[in-house]
């Protein structure tokens, strides 16, 4: 199970969701699918058409910038971090 | 018991709800709601009493928010609010409108979506996207946006929509097929005669008698139609500018609408000579009456965007508009005199007035 860290602004959209979750999956895409199973609607917040990770969302696996295809180790650490943008 | 009005104010940084007293004089401001998301439009669905707010986050994409307690608690959904993984990326929701048997959402890039389960899931009204003119649609300055949705009040298969720099359309078969409704509308940014489409409608509204009587504020003038948009007649004469964004129709008098003329696009898009003014016609556009009482007249280079004017249904009708610099003005006498309702809000994108009790 990957250890997934979620941003405050994301979990705020799903009341009761913790900032840190355990999720199954061998890739980022599979981890996000499992997150969506645990928190219905979360996939739509993270992924755009393509599918692709939304432009202003960054996903890191073991500290490295990831795509949906990036492998996730069984005990991997995934960080979801909103990009710096806005005004 | 006197009826009370709630104003739903969509801004660049969240939705605000203003709870009015029985006299529409004092307003309590609640917000920012919807987690501070940019909100382009918000309504109270008359059937359910629920608040629906449409917008989009820079980070998390488009969604329609729902509250069943007038903004106390919220859920959101964009399930089905997509052109698919192979389709265009959707940026935001521009309009939410309740029809007689469905909820509609207009989005960017321009398209129409429909929900039959109170906003939990959405279906793409593909007939509009499949219109043969679609490959030639071009975005205006504000983007390729479907911002006006006008359902027929009783014939559930009839809906009009307005798309910036594309024009107006009507469906009479529940969205399967659409016909252009731009005849008689100028498009001065094209050479020669007006094209069949490409007109830049800014706001499309239905008159109180419902059905065939429409008005529109366009990039190039103000128009009325008495046949469901098959033919438009220009009613700009008497206004100080052909340009403006919002338009609101009286809830009972089909001959009364309000608009806010602004300077032309190449001259700032703000109040003419810095004098804030709202114009009203009581004779379907044959003449216009200027109203400035209570509105700032000195160096007021403010602007009002397309969704940022609304009317309530009380008698006399209340009229409200918000500015892109965060002021909200209201009138309790059908637009004759005005007062400041709220100030220092984020840039206001939409205003809606609803009777809540």
Interface residues (C-beta under 8 A of the other chain):
Chain A: X9 X10 X12 X13 X41 X44 X45 X46 X48 X49 X50 X51 X54 X56 X57 X82 X83 X85 X86
Chain B: X35 X58 X59 X60 X61 X63 X76 X77 X78 X79 X81 X82 X83 X84 X85 X86 X87 X88 X89 X90
